Amino acid sequence: MTLTHPTETPTSLMTGHPVRLARPGETDDRESRPARDTTTTITRTGTPGIGGITATGPGHPLPTPLLATNRVGQHVRVPKTAELVAAHLRRQIVRGELQEGDALPPEAVLMEQFGVSRPTLREAFRVLESEALISVRRGAHGGARVHTPNGDVAARYTALVLEHRHTTLADIHTAHTHLEPTAIRLLATTATDHTLTTLTAHLTATDHALTTPTPDPTDIHTRHLRFHTLLLDTTTNHTLTMITSMLRHILDATTPDTPTPIPDLPTLRHQHTTHHQLLTHLTQHDPDAAETLWRHHLTTTPHTPHQPTTPLDLLGE
């Protein structure tokens, strides 16, 4: 027999209409069904059909010559109901139908809408929690809240992979100093008036902070880091922005034995001048000058590891 998913298309959570992922009388856990007749074999044949693909099962044996000469069939695993529920919610989150901080309906409401049991719904929640797409608080005032996909989550997992491979800080910094100037070059060719206005406003505020009688180095340093973030946020290539932001997040999150101190005021003033120079190049739409300046700036900042062999260490002892 051929296994199929429920034919009724789920509707949005927020409409209140029932969403059925299981037929009446079916259990919620697909693996609890009898083992017989539970797989479909997809076979490419030369017989007429859509693309020459024929679905066969216990009632549809393959021709003997094909079995003997070309074993291309494979068993298709039918997803569990909890996976289908998680996939539906994931799709709504990624597509923006559910926003950051939105509260999902109570469990009882979701159980009725999806037609599933409480254990199945909670299994779906655990899948989404592991992907950092929701957080669940237990208790009378608890519930599930939505979190939109975040680059920091991807950066943390990437950092674990790099640390497992004994990657050094110098290795990460080298990749960063090659990629971020490329993003700045692209920004110089695509910067809009709105982007330039945003960057100008930020640097003007930093100007005022530096002209106070007693500038706070920590505050100025934080403003400089914010300027770097603004540059990446305004780059038009989302893929390049994501990768460079992940590398910067990893570098900022490193925990060396001797943390890099906050630069002194003369160094901070020099960095601020560099930021103004970059803004000039962006305003003039000069990609060569912008890229060259920013590459030099990154290689001379305190992020540069003094010991090239220093391993990435985000876990500590």
Backbone as CSV, one residue per row, in Angstrom:
resi,resn,N_x,N_y,N_z,CA_x,CA_y,CA_z,C_x,C_y,C_z
1,MET,0.848,-1.169,0.000,0.000,0.000,0.000,0.885,1.220,0.000
2,THR,0.387,2.311,-0.506,1.169,3.541,-0.570,0.807,4.432,0.597
3,LEU,1.817,4.877,1.355,1.584,5.778,2.476,1.520,7.197,1.974
4,THR,0.586,7.945,2.458,0.474,9.352,2.064,0.336,10.205,3.292
5,HIS,0.720,11.465,3.145,0.513,12.431,4.217,-0.943,12.884,4.191
6,PRO,-1.438,13.467,5.245,-2.800,13.994,5.241,-2.972,14.960,4.082
7,THR,-4.118,14.872,3.411,-4.321,15.687,2.221,-4.805,17.083,2.547
8,GLU,-5.310,17.313,3.746,-5.814,18.635,4.075,-4.652,19.566,4.366
9,THR,-4.623,20.704,3.723,-3.513,21.648,3.898,-3.681,22.408,5.194
10,PRO,-2.638,22.437,6.088,-2.752,23.184,7.344,-2.929,24.667,7.070
11,THR,-3.716,25.316,7.918,-3.890,26.758,7.795,-3.093,27.465,8.858
12,SER,-3.058,28.801,8.777,-2.266,29.593,9.717,-2.749,29.383,11.134
13,LEU,-1.798,29.405,12.068,-2.157,29.247,13.473,-3.105,30.342,13.932
14,MET,-2.886,31.555,13.419,-3.581,32.692,13.975,-5.020,32.796,13.462
15,THR,-5.451,31.948,12.504,-6.813,32.026,11.974,-7.815,31.350,12.889
16,GLY,-7.336,30.393,13.674,-8.238,29.661,14.536,-8.941,28.505,13.875
17,HIS,-8.708,28.301,12.580,-9.343,27.175,11.900,-8.595,25.895,12.240
18,PRO,-9.308,24.783,12.306,-8.632,23.513,12.629,-7.577,23.175,11.586
19,VAL,-6.481,22.616,12.057,-5.424,22.140,11.175,-5.208,20.680,11.501
20,ARG,-5.573,19.809,10.602,-5.512,18.386,10.872,-4.267,17.794,10.259
21,LEU,-3.453,17.155,11.077,-2.292,16.451,10.588,-2.446,14.939,10.748
22,ALA,-3.587,14.517,11.219,-3.839,13.077,11.369,-5.315,12.826,11.129
23,ARG,-5.639,11.720,10.510,-7.037,11.367,10.270,-7.673,10.887,11.570
24,PRO,-8.971,11.038,11.680,-9.660,10.540,12.890,-9.377,9.068,13.094
25,GLY,-9.083,8.736,14.311,-8.820,7.340,14.633,-7.371,6.952,14.520
26,GLU,-6.550,7.800,13.894,-5.134,7.479,13.774,-4.425,7.885,15.052
27,THR,-3.385,7.153,15.418,-2.545,7.556,16.533,-1.617,8.636,16.059
28,ASP,-1.036,9.396,16.990,-0.171,10.508,16.637,1.222,10.073,16.280
29,ASP,1.630,8.915,16.775,2.997,8.473,16.526,3.009,7.488,15.388
30,ARG,3.633,7.891,14.270,3.603,7.052,13.082,4.298,5.712,13.295
31,GLU,5.314,5.719,14.189,6.056,4.483,14.344,5.268,3.412,15.091
32,SER,4.118,3.784,15.698,3.338,2.810,16.448,2.424,1.994,15.553
33,ARG,2.343,2.321,14.255,1.502,1.558,13.351,2.114,0.200,13.058
34,PRO,1.301,-0.771,12.565,1.848,-2.094,12.220,2.961,-1.968,11.206
35,ALA,3.916,-2.867,11.294,5.101,-2.781,10.444,4.800,-3.136,8.996
36,ARG,3.715,-3.914,8.744,3.463,-4.358,7.379,2.988,-3.202,6.504
37,ASP,3.363,-3.253,5.259,2.881,-2.319,4.242,3.105,-0.862,4.614
38,THR,4.246,-0.543,5.201,4.452,0.834,5.648,5.513,1.562,4.855
39,THR,5.964,1.030,3.749,6.963,1.738,2.964,6.549,1.792,1.512
40,THR,7.035,2.803,0.856,6.820,2.947,-0.564,8.167,2.887,-1.242
41,THR,8.264,2.144,-2.321,9.509,2.058,-3.062,9.410,2.910,-4.309
42,ILE,10.342,3.844,-4.467,10.366,4.704,-5.637,11.340,4.109,-6.625
43,THR,10.858,3.762,-7.809,11.679,3.083,-8.788,11.646,3.815,-10.103
44,ARG,12.800,4.085,-10.702,12.863,4.698,-12.021,12.860,3.582,-13.057
45,THR,11.891,3.626,-13.913,11.762,2.597,-14.932,11.616,3.241,-16.286
46,GLY,11.631,2.396,-17.315,11.428,2.895,-18.659,9.979,2.827,-19.074
47,THR,9.093,2.440,-18.155,7.685,2.327,-18.490,7.034,3.689,-18.483
48,PRO,5.917,3.839,-19.163,5.250,5.142,-19.207,4.894,5.605,-17.804
49,GLY,4.888,6.885,-17.628,4.550,7.454,-16.338,5.178,8.822,-16.232
50,ILE,5.061,9.450,-15.068,5.623,10.771,-14.862,7.103,10.621,-14.614
51,GLY,7.915,10.993,-15.598,9.358,10.898,-15.426,9.847,9.481,-15.341
52,GLY,9.030,8.522,-15.690,9.470,7.137,-15.611,9.610,6.643,-14.199
53,ILE,8.921,7.303,-13.204,9.033,6.898,-11.802,7.755,6.178,-11.404
54,THR,7.894,4.975,-10.890,6.741,4.173,-10.504,6.823,3.855,-9.028
55,ALA,5.728,4.092,-8.300,5.677,3.740,-6.879,5.149,2.324,-6.758
56,THR,5.896,1.481,-6.073,5.483,0.094,-5.926,5.487,-0.278,-4.465
57,GLY,4.685,-1.237,-4.125,4.619,-1.728,-2.761,4.279,-3.193,-2.792
58,PRO,3.698,-3.705,-1.707,3.375,-5.129,-1.659,2.477,-5.574,-2.812
59,GLY,1.613,-4.684,-3.289,0.730,-5.075,-4.364,1.259,-4.748,-5.739
60,HIS,2.506,-4.213,-5.823,3.061,-3.795,-7.107,4.490,-4.294,-7.234
61,PRO,4.685,-5.576,-7.504,6.055,-6.101,-7.581,6.793,-5.549,-8.785
62,LEU,8.108,-5.390,-8.625,8.946,-4.944,-9.728,9.128,-6.063,-10.745
63,PRO,9.271,-5.709,-12.013,9.590,-6.737,-12.999,10.883,-7.443,-12.639
64,THR,10.932,-8.766,-12.843,12.105,-9.548,-12.466,13.380,-9.073,-13.142
65,PRO,13.395,-8.774,-14.463,14.647,-8.314,-15.078,15.171,-7.034,-14.456
66,LEU,14.258,-6.113,-14.082,14.701,-4.865,-13.486,15.307,-5.106,-12.121
67,LEU,14.700,-5.992,-11.338,15.246,-6.314,-10.029,16.645,-6.889,-10.149
68,ALA,16.865,-7.673,-11.179,18.144,-8.357,-11.320,19.238,-7.435,-11.819
69,THR,18.881,-6.406,-12.576,19.911,-5.612,-13.243,20.060,-4.197,-12.697
70,ASN,19.023,-3.670,-12.040,19.091,-2.254,-11.687,18.326,-2.000,-10.399
71,ARG,18.981,-2.171,-9.268,18.325,-1.985,-7.981,18.448,-0.522,-7.569
72,VAL,17.489,0.287,-8.003,17.517,1.707,-7.671,16.402,2.102,-6.726
73,GLY,15.578,1.146,-6.309,14.508,1.457,-5.384,15.044,1.765,-3.999
74,GLN,14.287,2.539,-3.232,14.698,2.844,-1.862,13.454,3.031,-1.012
75,HIS,13.596,2.714,0.262,12.499,2.914,1.193,12.397,4.385,1.543
76,VAL,11.176,4.884,1.609,10.930,6.283,1.946,10.358,6.341,3.349
77,ARG,11.054,7.036,4.245,10.587,7.153,5.625,9.491,8.217,5.709
78,VAL,8.370,7.846,6.283,7.279,8.786,6.475,7.538,9.565,7.763
79,PRO,7.532,10.905,7.719,7.830,11.679,8.928,6.822,11.412,10.033
80,LYS,7.275,11.486,11.264,6.394,11.381,12.404,5.506,12.626,12.462
81,THR,4.385,12.497,13.129,3.451,13.619,13.233,4.108,14.814,13.906
82,ALA,4.930,14.577,14.921,5.605,15.684,15.607,6.506,16.454,14.641
83,GLU,7.144,15.747,13.718,7.995,16.419,12.739,7.170,17.278,11.796
84,LEU,5.960,16.812,11.451,5.081,17.590,10.585,4.602,18.860,11.286
85,VAL,4.267,18.744,12.575,3.862,19.915,13.347,5.017,20.920,13.424
86,ALA,6.213,20.415,13.733,7.383,21.295,13.810,7.652,21.961,12.471
87,ALA,7.500,21.218,11.380,7.746,21.782,10.055,6.755,22.888,9.734
88,HIS,5.504,22.707,10.136,4.489,23.732,9.877,4.803,25.013,10.654
89,LEU,5.145,24.883,11.931,5.475,26.054,12.738,6.763,26.709,12.238
90,ARG,7.758,25.880,11.895,9.023,26.417,11.377,8.781,27.255,10.126
91,ARG,7.928,26.757,9.253,7.638,27.471,8.009,6.998,28.831,8.306
92,GLN,6.097,28.879,9.277,5.448,30.144,9.624,6.440,31.141,10.219
93,ILE,7.399,30.635,11.000,8.394,31.520,11.605,9.333,32.072,10.541
94,VAL,9.860,31.197,9.699,10.828,31.620,8.692,10.197,32.573,7.681
95,ARG,8.937,32.340,7.341,8.264,33.193,6.358,7.712,34.477,6.953
96,GLY,7.881,34.675,8.260,7.453,35.918,8.878,5.999,35.967,9.287
97,GLU,5.287,34.842,9.175,3.903,34.826,9.622,3.823,34.887,11.146
98,LEU,4.851,34.415,11.805,5.003,34.560,13.252,6.241,35.406,13.504
99,GLN,6.125,36.401,14.365,7.183,37.370,14.595,7.912,37.107,15.909
100,GLU,9.090,37.719,16.024,9.885,37.623,17.252,9.039,38.032,18.457
101,GLY,9.017,37.152,19.466,8.291,37.454,20.697,6.832,37.057,20.695
102,ASP,6.291,36.658,19.541,4.884,36.218,19.510,4.693,35.011,20.423
103,ALA,3.584,35.007,21.122,3.238,33.851,21.962,2.390,32.890,21.142
104,LEU,2.782,31.624,21.135,1.957,30.618,20.479,0.705,30.372,21.320
105,PRO,-0.371,29.947,20.697,-1.585,29.636,21.460,-1.309,28.578,22.530
106,PRO,-2.169,28.476,23.531,-1.983,27.454,24.574,-1.945,26.051,23.976
107,GLU,-1.354,25.140,24.729,-1.212,23.762,24.247,-2.547,23.157,23.864
108,ALA,-3.575,23.406,24.672,-4.877,22.804,24.386,-5.416,23.266,23.042
109,VAL,-5.192,24.539,22.726,-5.661,25.081,21.449,-4.880,24.460,20.295
110,LEU,-3.567,24.373,20.446,-2.740,23.795,19.380,-3.056,22.314,19.184
111,MET,-3.304,21.607,20.283,-3.651,20.190,20.164,-4.919,20.014,19.345
112,GLU,-5.903,20.901,19.553,-7.155,20.807,18.804,-6.945,21.204,17.341
113,GLN,-6.164,22.271,17.116,-5.946,22.734,15.746,-5.187,21.714,14.918
114,PHE,-4.155,21.102,15.513,-3.343,20.136,14.777,-3.907,18.721,14.845
115,GLY,-4.830,18.479,15.783,-5.368,17.137,15.929,-4.349,16.159,16.462
116,VAL,-3.562,16.569,17.455,-2.508,15.715,17.996,-2.619,15.656,19.509
117,SER,-1.877,14.732,20.100,-1.862,14.592,21.549,-0.838,15.532,22.167
118,ARG,-0.900,15.674,23.486,0.053,16.545,24.177,1.500,16.067,24.024
119,PRO,1.789,14.754,24.180,3.179,14.306,23.972,3.705,14.630,22.582
120,THR,2.850,14.490,21.563,3.286,14.791,20.199,3.588,16.273,20.043
121,LEU,2.729,17.137,20.584,2.956,18.578,20.493,4.242,18.967,21.211
122,ARG,4.472,18.382,22.379,5.678,18.735,23.130,6.937,18.217,22.441
123,GLU,6.820,17.100,21.749,7.972,16.629,20.968,8.285,17.621,19.845
124,ALA,7.251,18.163,19.212,7.458,19.180,18.179,8.110,20.426,18.782
125,PHE,7.676,20.809,19.975,8.278,21.952,20.653,9.767,21.720,20.917
126,ARG,10.114,20.489,21.340,11.527,20.198,21.620,12.377,20.330,20.359
127,VAL,11.819,19.923,19.217,12.549,20.079,17.951,12.815,21.547,17.670
128,LEU,11.811,22.392,17.834,11.955,23.819,17.544,12.844,24.506,18.577
129,GLU,12.789,24.046,19.832,13.686,24.605,20.853,15.138,24.308,20.518
130,SER,15.406,23.098,20.020,16.783,22.736,19.672,17.307,23.595,18.523
131,GLU,16.407,24.156,17.718,16.795,25.033,16.610,16.743,26.507,17.007
132,ALA,16.470,26.780,18.296,16.383,28.141,18.831,15.301,28.961,18.135
133,LEU,14.242,28.304,17.670,13.141,29.011,17.020,12.003,29.316,17.982
134,ILE,11.958,28.637,19.116,11.007,28.967,20.174,11.692,28.745,21.513
135,SER,11.146,29.341,22.532,11.544,29.032,23.911,10.269,28.744,24.687
136,VAL,10.334,27.755,25.551,9.142,27.298,26.262,9.362,27.464,27.759
137,ARG,8.425,28.132,28.394,8.431,28.263,29.850,7.283,27.448,30.399
138,ARG,7.586,26.637,31.410,6.566,25.807,32.025,5.858,26.592,33.127
139,GLY,4.726,26.101,33.546,4.008,26.719,34.651,2.751,27.429,34.193
140,ALA,2.043,28.013,35.178,0.759,28.652,34.911,0.889,29.828,33.956
141,HIS,1.989,30.552,34.034,2.179,31.724,33.183,3.198,31.447,32.085
142,GLY,3.391,30.182,31.800,4.364,29.817,30.786,3.764,29.779,29.394
143,GLY,4.435,29.048,28.514,3.993,28.941,27.132,5.180,29.043,26.196
144,ALA,4.905,28.967,24.924,5.956,29.007,23.905,5.973,30.373,23.244
145,ARG,7.183,30.916,23.090,7.355,32.192,22.399,8.300,32.012,21.220
146,VAL,8.035,32.797,20.185,8.740,32.661,18.917,10.039,33.451,18.933
147,HIS,11.087,32.865,18.314,12.347,33.570,18.070,12.689,33.419,16.593
148,THR,12.840,34.544,15.912,13.183,34.470,14.497,14.628,34.015,14.337
149,PRO,14.977,33.403,13.206,16.352,32.905,13.005,17.377,33.998,13.257
150,ASN,18.420,33.636,13.991,19.409,34.606,14.456,20.800,34.153,14.051
151,GLY,21.589,35.069,13.489,22.939,34.731,13.077,23.840,34.350,14.231
152,ASP,23.546,34.856,15.431,24.373,34.520,16.591,24.294,33.024,16.905
153,VAL,23.122,32.437,16.698,22.971,30.996,16.932,23.843,30.213,15.960
154,ALA,23.820,30.629,14.698,24.671,29.982,13.693,26.140,30.175,14.020
155,ALA,26.490,31.359,14.534,27.883,31.632,14.881,28.354,30.735,16.020
156,ARG,27.501,30.516,17.014,27.896,29.675,18.144,28.152,28.246,17.691
157,TYR,27.288,27.733,16.820,27.502,26.366,16.358,28.746,26.289,15.475
158,THR,28.944,27.289,14.626,30.146,27.320,13.791,31.395,27.361,14.662
159,ALA,31.344,28.123,15.740,32.490,28.199,16.645,32.802,26.845,17.263
160,LEU,31.759,26.081,17.603,31.994,24.750,18.156,32.681,23.843,17.136
161,VAL,32.252,23.938,15.874,32.886,23.143,14.826,34.355,23.537,14.674
162,LEU,34.628,24.841,14.665,36.002,25.309,14.509,36.869,24.911,15.705
163,GLU,36.306,25.013,16.910,37.083,24.629,18.095,37.367,23.133,18.084
164,HIS,36.395,22.341,17.644,36.613,20.895,17.543,37.750,20.577,16.575
165,ARG,37.935,21.412,15.566,38.999,21.207,14.587,40.296,21.908,14.989
166,HIS,40.365,22.371,16.230,41.569,22.996,16.779,41.988,24.228,15.967
167,THR,40.994,25.012,15.569,41.258,26.231,14.798,41.871,27.287,15.695
168,THR,42.829,28.045,15.155,43.476,29.110,15.924,42.762,30.434,15.701
169,LEU,42.988,31.374,16.626,42.432,32.713,16.472,42.992,33.394,15.227
170,ALA,44.254,33.141,14.927,44.861,33.731,13.737,44.155,33.265,12.473
171,ASP,43.752,31.999,12.443,43.050,31.453,11.290,41.728,32.193,11.076
172,ILE,40.982,32.392,12.156,39.689,33.082,12.059,39.896,34.542,11.672
173,HIS,40.893,35.165,12.274,41.154,36.579,11.987,41.570,36.760,10.530
174,THR,42.343,35.833,10.006,42.754,35.926,8.601,41.537,35.882,7.684
175,ALA,40.619,34.949,7.962,39.403,34.863,7.155,38.586,36.146,7.261
176,HIS,38.522,36.680,8.473,37.740,37.904,8.684,38.336,39.090,7.935
177,THR,39.670,39.236,7.985,40.312,40.382,7.337,40.308,40.258,5.814
178,HIS,39.960,39.076,5.305,39.805,38.933,3.857,38.361,39.198,3.424
179,LEU,37.400,38.818,4.267,36.000,38.912,3.876,35.384,40.280,4.159
180,GLU,35.651,40.871,5.331,34.987,42.128,5.663,35.392,43.257,4.722
181,PRO,36.665,43.400,4.330,36.986,44.441,3.343,36.242,44.247,2.021
182,THR,35.984,42.997,1.653,35.205,42.741,0.440,33.780,43.264,0.605
183,ALA,33.220,43.080,1.797,31.881,43.613,2.071,31.891,45.139,2.008
184,ILE,32.960,45.757,2.523,33.063,47.217,2.479,33.202,47.702,1.037
185,ARG,33.951,46.960,0.233,34.079,47.324,-1.181,32.703,47.330,-1.860
186,LEU,31.929,46.292,-1.581,30.595,46.219,-2.157,29.724,47.372,-1.656
187,LEU,29.861,47.708,-0.368,29.082,48.799,0.200,29.406,50.127,-0.487
188,ALA,30.676,50.326,-0.850,31.079,51.571,-1.507,30.394,51.753,-2.860
189,THR,30.004,50.663,-3.475,29.349,50.755,-4.787,27.825,50.795,-4.683
190,THR,27.293,50.475,-3.507,25.834,50.369,-3.378,25.257,51.259,-2.285
191,ALA,26.087,52.010,-1.561,25.607,52.802,-0.425,24.549,53.809,-0.878
192,THR,23.430,53.803,-0.197,22.345,54.742,-0.492,22.461,55.972,0.400
193,ASP,21.663,56.984,0.093,21.666,58.195,0.925,21.240,57.862,2.349
194,HIS,20.294,56.941,2.491,19.843,56.554,3.829,20.981,55.902,4.614
195,THR,21.735,55.038,3.949,22.871,54.380,4.605,23.900,55.399,5.042
196,LEU,24.257,56.297,4.172,25.261,57.310,4.490,24.790,58.225,5.612
197,THR,23.500,58.536,5.621,22.952,59.379,6.692,23.044,58.668,8.042
198,THR,22.741,57.367,8.043,22.808,56.584,9.282,24.234,56.549,9.828
199,LEU,25.217,56.283,8.964,26.615,56.222,9.389,27.100,57.589,9.855
200,THR,26.685,58.649,9.157,27.092,60.004,9.544,26.552,60.367,10.915
201,ALA,25.294,60.026,11.179,24.690,60.328,12.483,25.432,59.624,13.610
202,HIS,25.839,58.375,13.357,26.558,57.632,14.395,27.919,58.270,14.672
203,LEU,28.655,58.632,13.628,29.971,59.234,13.833,29.853,60.611,14.472
204,THR,28.800,61.354,14.161,28.599,62.671,14.781,28.373,62.529,16.280
205,ALA,27.599,61.518,16.672,27.383,61.271,18.104,28.685,60.895,18.790
206,THR,29.537,60.132,18.113,30.838,59.782,18.681,31.737,61.006,18.770
207,ASP,31.637,61.912,17.800,32.376,63.182,17.867,32.066,63.915,19.171
208,HIS,30.792,64.016,19.476,30.374,64.712,20.699,30.895,63.990,21.940
209,ALA,30.871,62.658,21.935,31.352,61.904,23.094,32.845,62.116,23.310
210,LEU,33.592,62.290,22.226,35.042,62.496,22.339,35.403,63.925,22.749
211,THR,34.502,64.861,22.576,34.808,66.261,22.906,34.352,66.637,24.312
212,THR,33.781,65.684,25.053,33.415,65.973,26.435,34.684,66.153,27.266
213,PRO,34.588,66.830,28.416,35.783,67.052,29.243,36.501,65.754,29.639
214,THR,35.740,64.722,29.926,36.348,63.431,30.323,35.714,62.296,29.529
215,PRO,36.176,62.064,28.301,35.604,60.967,27.502,35.822,59.622,28.184
216,ASP,34.828,58.769,28.089,34.889,57.436,28.676,35.415,56.462,27.618
217,PRO,36.635,55.903,27.799,37.184,54.992,26.792,36.280,53.799,26.497
218,THR,35.644,53.258,27.544,34.770,52.108,27.326,33.591,52.475,26.442
219,ASP,33.018,53.654,26.676,31.894,54.118,25.864,32.328,54.347,24.412
220,ILE,33.495,54.949,24.222,33.975,55.209,22.858,34.260,53.894,22.134
221,HIS,34.859,52.959,22.846,35.160,51.659,22.246,33.865,50.950,21.824
222,THR,32.831,51.021,22.673,31.540,50.421,22.338,30.943,51.072,21.098
223,ARG,31.098,52.394,20.994,30.598,53.104,19.803,31.352,52.654,18.553
224,HIS,32.647,52.413,18.678,33.423,51.941,17.530,32.939,50.562,17.077
225,LEU,32.697,49.686,18.030,32.187,48.367,17.676,30.823,48.470,17.010
226,ARG,30.011,49.406,17.480,28.694,49.610,16.885,28.827,50.097,15.435
227,PHE,29.834,50.925,15.167,30.057,51.403,13.798,30.383,50.224,12.874
228,HIS,31.212,49.300,13.351,31.519,48.099,12.563,30.241,47.303,12.265
229,THR,29.380,47.185,13.274,28.133,46.446,13.086,27.232,47.132,12.074
230,LEU,27.145,48.463,12.149,26.325,49.212,11.203,26.816,49.009,9.774
231,LEU,28.119,48.971,9.595,28.670,48.764,8.257,28.200,47.437,7.671
232,LEU,28.241,46.391,8.477,27.837,45.078,7.990,26.325,45.003,7.789
233,ASP,25.571,45.671,8.660,24.111,45.642,8.545,23.628,46.344,7.281
234,THR,24.417,47.284,6.762,23.974,48.039,5.586,24.504,47.464,4.278
235,THR,25.342,46.427,4.351,25.837,45.794,3.130,24.684,45.065,2.440
236,THR,24.610,45.191,1.123,23.455,44.669,0.402,23.523,43.165,0.148
237,ASN,24.684,42.537,0.270,24.790,41.099,0.035,24.579,40.369,1.360
238,HIS,23.429,39.741,1.520,23.076,39.135,2.807,23.995,37.966,3.153
239,THR,24.415,37.207,2.158,25.279,36.057,2.426,26.626,36.504,2.961
240,LEU,27.228,37.493,2.320,28.513,38.010,2.763,28.390,38.653,4.142
241,THR,27.292,39.361,4.356,27.067,39.978,5.662,26.964,38.927,6.755
242,MET,26.243,37.841,6.477,26.065,36.786,7.478,27.394,36.142,7.855
243,ILE,28.212,35.820,6.858,29.477,35.149,7.132,30.424,36.060,7.911
244,THR,30.558,37.317,7.482,31.464,38.235,8.182,30.965,38.530,9.596
245,SER,29.659,38.632,9.760,29.110,38.875,11.100,29.370,37.684,12.017
246,MET,29.265,36.467,11.488,29.549,35.274,12.279,30.998,35.268,12.747
247,LEU,31.924,35.603,11.847,33.341,35.609,12.228,33.621,36.678,13.280
248,ARG,33.018,37.860,13.118,33.218,38.903,14.123,32.624,38.483,15.459
249,HIS,31.472,37.831,15.427,30.859,37.361,16.674,31.787,36.374,17.380
250,ILE,32.392,35.465,16.622,33.296,34.477,17.209,34.519,35.168,17.805
251,LEU,35.085,36.129,17.073,36.263,36.843,17.594,35.919,37.631,18.853
252,ASP,34.761,38.265,18.872,34.371,39.046,20.043,34.063,38.161,21.250
253,ALA,33.701,36.901,20.991,33.314,35.997,22.074,34.465,35.158,22.608
254,THR,35.651,35.295,22.021,36.785,34.493,22.475,37.175,34.890,23.887
255,THR,37.713,33.901,24.612,38.081,34.137,26.005,39.550,33.769,26.215
256,PRO,40.479,34.590,25.712,41.896,34.301,25.934,42.264,34.500,27.396
257,ASP,43.416,33.969,27.766,43.861,34.085,29.160,44.027,35.549,29.564
258,THR,44.509,36.379,28.650,44.677,37.802,28.928,43.783,38.587,27.975
259,PRO,42.589,38.988,28.400,41.675,39.699,27.510,42.316,40.978,26.967
260,THR,41.948,41.320,25.739,42.480,42.538,25.137,41.942,43.749,25.882
261,PRO,42.813,44.635,26.389,42.332,45.803,27.133,41.667,46.812,26.211
262,ILE,40.844,47.666,26.821,40.230,48.763,26.065,41.349,49.708,25.601
263,PRO,41.370,50.083,24.311,42.423,50.992,23.843,42.405,52.313,24.609
264,ASP,43.561,52.977,24.661,43.616,54.280,25.309,42.977,55.328,24.403
265,LEU,42.783,56.538,24.944,42.083,57.585,24.201,42.794,57.985,22.904
266,PRO,44.135,58.121,22.887,44.790,58.450,21.611,44.519,57.410,20.528
267,THR,44.530,56.125,20.900,44.240,55.068,19.922,42.793,55.151,19.463
268,LEU,41.887,55.400,20.398,40.474,55.508,20.053,40.233,56.697,19.115
269,ARG,40.928,57.808,19.365,40.776,58.978,18.479,41.294,58.647,17.079
270,HIS,42.401,57.907,17.011,42.955,57.537,15.713,41.969,56.623,14.960
271,GLN,41.378,55.675,15.664,40.401,54.788,15.032,39.183,55.575,14.551
272,HIS,38.782,56.565,15.339,37.633,57.383,14.942,37.939,58.170,13.671
273,THR,39.161,58.655,13.559,39.566,59.350,12.330,39.492,58.412,11.133
274,THR,39.915,57.174,11.320,39.834,56.179,10.251,38.394,55.955,9.830
275,HIS,37.486,55.915,10.798,36.071,55.734,10.486,35.551,56.887,9.633
276,HIS,35.972,58.103,9.962,35.565,59.261,9.161,36.132,59.162,7.738
277,GLN,37.372,58.699,7.625,37.975,58.543,6.298,37.197,57.518,5.467
278,LEU,36.792,56.424,6.128,36.011,55.420,5.407,34.688,56.000,4.922
279,LEU,34.033,56.778,5.776,32.766,57.383,5.376,32.950,58.277,4.155
280,THR,34.079,58.983,4.093,34.366,59.825,2.924,34.469,58.976,1.667
281,HIS,35.182,57.844,1.753,35.325,56.957,0.594,33.972,56.374,0.177
282,LEU,33.131,56.043,1.172,31.812,55.511,0.855,30.944,56.564,0.176
283,THR,31.056,57.792,0.671,30.274,58.885,0.085,30.696,59.157,-1.350
284,GLN,31.988,59.025,-1.607,32.518,59.240,-2.956,32.371,58.003,-3.834
285,HIS,31.849,56.921,-3.276,31.680,55.655,-3.987,33.004,55.200,-4.622
286,ASP,34.027,55.175,-3.760,35.375,54.776,-4.190,35.690,53.414,-3.579
287,PRO,35.377,52.303,-4.266,35.559,50.972,-3.671,37.012,50.613,-3.411
288,ASP,37.949,51.030,-4.280,39.359,50.693,-4.085,39.895,51.315,-2.797
289,ALA,39.634,52.614,-2.620,40.125,53.301,-1.427,39.461,52.760,-0.170
290,ALA,38.165,52.478,-0.246,37.447,51.981,0.931,37.971,50.615,1.354
291,GLU,38.168,49.715,0.395,38.656,48.381,0.713,40.069,48.413,1.282
292,THR,40.952,49.198,0.671,42.343,49.270,1.136,42.420,49.828,2.544
293,LEU,41.679,50.910,2.800,41.688,51.522,4.132,41.175,50.548,5.181
294,TRP,40.078,49.852,4.875,39.470,48.990,5.881,40.311,47.742,6.148
295,ARG,40.963,47.234,5.129,41.831,46.081,5.339,42.982,46.446,6.288
296,HIS,43.573,47.612,6.083,44.650,48.062,6.969,44.125,48.282,8.379
297,HIS,42.934,48.836,8.482,42.349,49.102,9.799,42.130,47.801,10.572
298,LEU,41.607,46.782,9.899,41.332,45.513,10.585,42.614,44.809,11.028
299,THR,43.667,44.903,10.237,44.909,44.202,10.585,45.685,44.909,11.679
300,THR,45.278,46.114,12.057,45.999,46.840,13.100,45.153,47.074,14.346
301,THR,43.974,46.444,14.413,43.133,46.596,15.598,43.547,45.594,16.667
302,PRO,43.113,45.806,17.917,43.468,44.864,18.994,42.927,43.464,18.807
303,HIS,42.039,43.238,17.799,41.532,41.883,17.571,42.636,40.956,17.067
304,THR,43.706,41.517,16.500,44.754,40.684,15.925,45.422,39.842,17.009
305,PRO,45.444,38.520,16.908,46.084,37.680,17.933,47.594,37.908,17.956
306,HIS,48.134,38.077,19.161,49.582,38.258,19.292,50.306,36.927,19.118
307,GLN,49.639,35.817,19.443,50.221,34.492,19.280,49.441,33.748,18.195
308,PRO,50.028,33.574,17.009,49.286,32.941,15.916,48.762,31.543,16.242
309,THR,49.416,30.870,17.204,48.998,29.493,17.517,47.962,29.416,18.631
310,THR,47.484,30.576,19.128,46.480,30.568,20.190,45.202,29.880,19.703
311,PRO,44.780,28.796,20.344,43.592,28.076,19.861,42.310,28.801,20.241
312,LEU,41.293,28.625,19.431,39.966,29.129,19.769,39.464,28.390,21.006
313,ASP,38.974,29.138,21.985,38.514,28.529,23.241,37.290,29.278,23.720
314,LEU,36.133,28.749,23.426,34.886,29.358,23.875,34.273,28.601,25.045
315,LEU,34.827,27.441,25.378,34.243,26.603,26.415,34.952,26.740,27.754
316,GLY,36.198,27.197,27.733,36.944,27.330,28.979,37.306,25.988,29.566
317,GLU,37.591,25.991,30.845,37.973,24.740,31.518,36.795,23.799,31.604
